Amino acid sequence: MDTSVILPVEAEGFIQSLEPFSLKEVGSDRWFRQHEYIEKLNIQAILNASAMHDEFVKDLLVSFGKIPVLVHEMILVEVWKQKVFPILCQLQDFNPENTFPLYMVIHHEATIINLLETIMFHKDSCDAADDSVLDLVDYCHRKLTLLASEAIRDVSVTYDQGKQIRSIEVRELQVQSSALEFEISLKAVSVLRYITDHAESISVINRMLCIHNLPCVLVQLIDRCPWSRSREGEAQKYIDGKWQKIPVEDQLKMTKLDGQVWLSLYNLLLKEECQRKYDFSSFNKSQLLKLRGFLTDILIDQLPNLVDLQRFLAHLAVTDPAPPKKGLILEQIPEMWNHIVSENSGKWKAIAKYQVKETFSPSESDLRQQAQRLAQTYDLDVMESLLPEKPKCGSCGREATKRCSRCQGEWYCHRECQVKHWPKHKKACRLIAEATEKLHRDLHIDT
């Protein structure tokens, strides 16, 4: 089955057209057109990387120098979500008939961080990001700090049935935004690891070690492990975009996220240039030595490189490294966040009011056109090809080929399993089907 979303010549046109937008333009027709381009580029990049095919999306982004544009657009939506979206939700005249365009804006940040996670694995992407790597380091630090605080791991909401439907829809948007924030922050863990793999710039290394003290932030992540939890006595880990029950025999198995954090620490503590720059103060030293308790034989068997980190920490425990030499150097500083905030400072409410009136009140025909374009972007066969493994039967767990015809959300290997599982699946099936029908009505698509 051909699962290509776009051809190389189409990708070239999309990438050449990428441009930075102003905060006021977020959600506009031009902005949405670019969002669709980036969405298709993201899907195609994942397909190419998964199939180990020619990664032409990455190559074109590098050759046309567009990675800084991606970083800018991601930070732009991050600022919008923090500064404009809360005001917009509180406006009295914010009563949209359809909130889907707003959700797509909220989702845009996740799309770009996903694309960056795919392409930043390669050194030439990191090099092509140029000065925007500093902005990306700051972005990752913000997300990892949020993740370490565990403030975004569990998102739940209860509705006051007495409130108006409008406020419930707004609350749903806020919950969706919070849920995405957790996903985005996990992607930032991987992006940071790739930066630590490839970073050679003194400014980038100084930013990670001296300004943000990322080794200590990473120690916090190891200690708290926000992608692991216990529910009703069951151990769960967040793997492949969802919480999964972990059998007892697999509970000590390292996840991809665990590996990314450990590899980032390995790079930041063992690279010669990093060791010269980092201040092994008494506080930093005490934090780093916490890692010794986590470096078990079982962990090192899964990631043998960590034996070098174990030796380093054993040496650190009995020595006091000399403080770093502070020479006079000219450093680059990140600009994107500060520029966007300073350019729009004092205008947040005005921007929110403008967007309510001009951007997020589309006509019926506009919504229909947007829905048609999005349907073309999110092709079901292509989406299924992105699944990390074959679907499993909801009843017996074996590989499944048949899908629930009503909700499309559960899989089965045989009719017998579907009938057996129906009493458990019935309620979820109804809720999913109703939500899908509502979405189709909202988007003015005939079901």
N, C-alpha and C positions, 0 to 999 in steps of 0.2 A: 504493500500500500504506500503510495506517495504521500508523505505527510509534510511536504514543503508548504509553507505559508506564503513566502515571497521568493522570487527569483533574485539572483545577484544583481541584475540590472535594476530591479525595483528597489532593492535595498540601497543601492548606490544613490538613486533619486531621493529616497526618504532621508538618508543620512546627510546628503548635501543640503537639504532644505532645513535641517534642524537649526533652530535659532533660540536665543534667550528671550523670555517674555518679561514684562513688568508684572508686578503683583496685581494691578488692576485688571490685567488681561486674563488672569486665571479663570478658566471656564468658558472663555469666548469661543466663537466658532473656529477661529484660527488655532487657538490653543487646543481645542478638541481634535482638530485634524492632526496636529502634531502628536497628541496623545495616542491616536490610533496608529500612527507610524511607529511610535516607540513600542507600543504593545505588540505589534507584528514583529518588529525587530527582536524584541525580548523572546517571543515564542520561537522564532527561527534560530536565534542564538542557542537556546536550550536544546532544540532538536539537533542542531549540528554538533554541539558538544556531547550530547548523550550518545549519538550514533558515531562519534569520532570521525565526522566528515569534515570537509574543508570549512573552517570557521570564518566564512567570508564577512559576516556581520562585524565580528571583532576586527578583522583586517581593514574593513572600510572605515570603521569608527576611528581607528588609529591613523590611517593614511589621510583622512580628511580633517583630523584634529578636532573631532567633535565630542570627545570624552568630557572636556571641561563644560560643554553645554549641558550634558546630561547631569553633571554634578550640580550646576547652577539651578537647573529646573527641579531637581530633587529637593534642594535646600529651599527654593522658592515656595514649594508646596508645604514644606515643614514650617516655614514662617507663617504661611497662610493659615495652616491648621492651628497654630498657637495664638496668632494675633487677630485674625479676621473671623474665622469660623465660630469661636465662642460668642462674639458680638452678633454675628449674623443669626445665630440660634435664638438670641434674646430679643431680636427686633419684633415689635408688635405686628408689623406688616409682613413678617416672614411666614407665609402660609402657602407653600408650594403645593400644587396639585400632584406633582411628581418629584420625588427626592433622588431619583436615579442619577441625574447629571451631577448632583452634589457628591454622591457616593463615588462616582468615577474620578472626581477631583481628589477625594480622600485616598482613593486607591492608586493614584498616579505615583505617589512616593514609593509605594511597594513595588510597582512595576519597574521603576528605574533602579532601585537597590537590587532587585532580582537580576536585572541585566548587568549591572556592575559586578555582582557576585560571579556571574558567568565569565565575563571578559577579563576581570582583574587578576584572574589566576595566572595570566601571561605577563611576563616582564615588559614586553613592548607596550602593553596597555598602561601599565604603571608609568612608564617613561612618557608615553603620549599624553597622560593626564597633566603633566607639567606642573605648574604652580597650584592647580586645583587639588593636588594630592593633600596639600596642607588643609584645605577646606574639608576634604574628605576625612582626614584624621580627626579634625574637630567634630565633624558630624558623627563619626563612629564613637568618639568619646562621649558625646551627649547620649547616644543610644545605649552604650554599655553601662553608663552610670545609672540610667533609668532602669535597665535590666537588673543590675546588681541590687537596686533598691527593692526589687520584687513588687513594685507598685503596679505593674501592668501584666502580671502573670495570669491572674484569675479575674476574668471579666464577667460580672453577673449584674442583672438588673431586675427590679420589680416595678411593675407599672401600677399607677394609681388609676383605677378604672373610672374615677369621677372626673379625670382631666379630659380635655378636648383631644380629639384624634390628632390634631396638628402637633400638640406637645409630645404625644406618644411617638409620632414619626420622627420628630426632632431627636427625641431620646434614643430611638433606634439608631439614628445616624451617629450619635455620640458613642454608643456602645460599639458599633461597627468600627468606628475610628480607633477606639481603645484596643479592640481585638487586633486590628491591623498593626497597631503600634508594637505589640509583642512580636508579631511576625517580622516586622521591619528590623527591630532591634536584634533578633537572632541572625538575620542576614548580615547586619553590620559586623557581627562577630567574625564571619568568614571574610568579609572585605578587609577588615583590619589585619587578619592573618596574612592575606596576600600582600598587603602593603609592607608588613614586617619582613616578608620574604624578599622583596625586591628593593626596598628603600635604601638609597645610598646617599641622598642629599643630607647634609649636616642640619639644615633647617627642619627637615621632616623628622630626623632622629631626635633632635633637640625638642621638637614639639611633643613627640610621643613620650619621651623620658623625663624631661625637665619641666615642661609646662603642665602636662596632664598626668604625669606619674602613672602611665598605663600599666606597668607591672603590678602595682598595688591594686588597681581596678580589676585586673585579671585574677589576682589572688582572691578578691571578693567573689568573683564569678565562680571560681573553683569551689570556694567554701559554701556558697549558697545554692549553686547549681539550679537556677530558676527553670531549667527545662526538665526538671525531675520533680515528682510530687507523689504523695500518697493519698489515695481516695478510698475510703471505706476498707482500709486494711490492704488495698492493692497498690503495688508500686507501678507508677506510670512514668513514661518519658515522652517528650515531645519529639516525634520523629516523622519526617516527610509531611510536615504541615498539620499534624494532628496528635492528640494525646493517645498513646497506645499502652495497653497493659503489658507489663514485662514479666515473663515467667521467672521463678526464683533462680533457675540456672543461668539466666542471662542478665541478672541485675548488676553484675560487676563488669559487664561488657561495655566498652567505651563507645559512645555515640560519636557521630561526626562533629557535633558541637563541642563535646569534650576535647576531641582531638584538635580542633581549631584553636581553642584557648591554650592548650598545652604547647602547641607549635608556636603560637605567638609569644608565649613566655620564653620558650627555648631561643627564639630569634632575638628577643629584646635583652636577654640576660647573657647569652653566650657569644654573640657577635663581638668581635674585638672593638669596633668603633663604638658600639653601645656600652660596653663595659667602661670605656674611657669617659663617656658622657654622663653615666648614671651616678647619682649620689647615693651610696650605700650607707645612709645615715642609720642611727640606731632604730628609728621608727621603721624605715624601709626594710632594714635587715630583719627586724622582728616579724614583719608581715611576710616577707619572702620565706623565712624559715618555717612558716606554717605549712608550706607545700610539702615538706618532708613527710608529714603524716599521710599525705595522699599518694605518694610515690611508692606504691606497693609493688611486689614482684608481679602480681597479676596485671597491673597497669603497664609496667615496663615491658612485659611480654607482648602486649598489644601494640606498643609504640617504642621499639627498642632505643630510638634516639634519646629517650628520656634518661637513660643511664648516665649520659654526660651531664644532664641537668642535676641529677642526683649527686654526682661527684662534686659539681660546683657548689651546691648547697652545703654539702658536708664540709668543704673547705671554708665556705663563708662562715659557718658556725664557729670556727676556731680562729678566725682572722678578722681584722678590721681594715678593709680596703682603704687606700688613701682617697681623700676627697677629690672630686674631679677638678682638673685645672680650668680656671675660668679665663679664657682668652678673649680678646676683643674681636668679635666677628659681626659681620653684617648679615642679618637674618631676614628671610622673607616671612611675611605674616599672611594668614588667610584673610580674604577680603569679602567673600560672597555674603555671608550671614550679616556682617556689620553693614555692608553697603545696602542690602535690601531693607534692613531695619531702619537705618538712618534716613534713607530715601523716602520711607513711608511713615516715619514717626509722626504721630499726631493726626494721621489720616485714616487710621484703622476703621473708625465708624463710618466715615465717608465712603471708603471702599466697600464696606459691607452693604451699605444702603444702595450704592450704585449697582453692585452685583445682584442684589435681590431684585432690583427693578429691570436691569438690562440683561443679566446673564442667566439667572436661575428661575426665570419665568417664561420658559419656552412655549411656543404655540404647539398645537396638536400636530401640525405637519412637520415642525422641527423635530418633535419627539419621535415621530414615525421614521423620519429619515435617519435620525441618530440610532434608533433601534435596529434598522436594517444594516447600517454600517457595522455596528457592534456584533450583530449576528454573523456577519461575514468574517469578522476578526476572530471571534471565539468559535471556531468550527469544532463540533463535538468529536469527530474522529481524530483531529489533531490534538485536542485536549487529552483524549484517552491515551494517545501515544506518549504523552509526557508523564504518565503515571510511572513511579519508580519500579513497580512490580505489577504482575497480572492481578486483576480483581479476585478477591476471595469470597467464597460462599458465606452468606450471613448466618447460615445454620450450622454447617459442618466444618467450614474453614478451608475446604479444598478449592482449587482453581475454578473460577466460575466464568461462564460465557453468556448467561441469560440475566437480563436486567428486569427489575420490577417495572411493569409497563405504566403504572400510574405515576409514581414519584421519580422514577429513573435514578433513584439514589441507592438502591440495595441490589446486590448481585446474588445469583444462585447457580448451583451446578446442575440441579435437576428440579423438575416440578414438585417432586416429593418434599425436597428441602424447603421450597417456597411455602407449601401448604403447612408444613410443620412449624415454620418460623412466623407464620402470619399473626398469631395472637400477640407476639412480642413486637412485631413490626407495624401492626395496624395503626397505632396512634401516631408514630413518627411518619408513616406514609401519608396519613391524612394531613398532618401539619405541613410537610414538605410540598405536597400537591397543592394545598391551599395557598402557600406562599408563592409557588411558581405561577399559579393562576392569577394571583394578585399582581405579580410582576408583569405578566403579559398584558393584563388590563391597564396597568400603569403606563406601559410602553405602547399601548394602543395596537397590540398585535392580536389578530384573531386566533384563538386557540382551537 
